[in-house]
Amino acid sequence: MTQILDGKTLAKTIQTTLAEKITAWAPLAGRPPGLAVVMVGDNPASAAYVRNKERACERVGIASFGQHLSADTTPAHVAGLLADFNADDRIDGILLQLPVPNHLDAVALLNAIDPDKDADGLHPANLGRLLRGESGLRSCTPFGVMQLLQTHQIDPAGKSAIVLGRSILVGKPMALMLLEANATVTIAHSRSQDLRALTQAADIVVSAIGRPGLLTADHIKPGAVVIDVGINRIETAPGQYRLVGDVDYEAVRLVAAAITPVPGGVGPMTVAMLLHNTVQSYCRRVPSLPSDQSLLF
């Protein structure tokens, strides 16, 4: 039987635990943890993600300080807002929703976030800590993948893993986290030759390309673990859409030992780890709270 790695259920468990901790800790701290999500523009997908994050904050007791800015907002205004959030003691986590409009420099804005409030784990300081194996705020999506593997007792140690995609958002930190867990890691990308041969050799396959149906059953070694990070919106009928991943789910699940569904796999874990990072930052910033917990659930 193929094991379905249910991120939706695990994310709910994590959120329940975080809510219990916040209920206990907020009176000691004199305030709840705070998260500021900054969105620039009117990207419909981004707007849906932000609403989802804000609802998740409400469920666990995190105060939201988000700002939705118009698409023509100047770089100076966004940078100034981030500086204000950096200085605001009520805010423990800051997230800049990507993508941003073309006239904004996403890298410069991400770098302007205080690394100790970097809820998305994308600041160079936090990526450097990951590279060095030091504690710090971790990139949410790959962090969520690692928690899925751990919860389902899938140990990457000694296994061959391949990560499809080399973005700073998922691919590169994912590879580093698997390497930290003692896997032997390959990164495949648009210039890689014979993708099928590379994936067929892997015990763990993580796809973060964003191309529906990229991986079929003959890409996967029997008994491999398949993690589908891709989220693709495809039209099924005029005006009707559904979400699919990079993996041909129905075919691959007949071959794989374990697989994540889309939706309901990695996506909910990304939000759960964003909340976790915010609460972790809260603990480290408030002297009366336990500051030495790398995992809060």
Beta strands, then each sheet from edge to edge (+ up, - down):
strand 1: 3-4
strand 2: 34-40
strand 3: 63-64
strand 4: 67-69
strand 5: 93-96
strand 6: 160-164
strand 7: 184-188
strand 8: 204-207
strand 9: 225-228
strand 10: 232-237
strand 11: 240-244
strand 12: 258-259
sheet 1: 1+ 12+ 9+ 8+ 6+ 7+
sheet 2: 3+ 2+ 4+
sheet 3: 3+ 2+ 5+
sheet 4: 10+ 11-
end
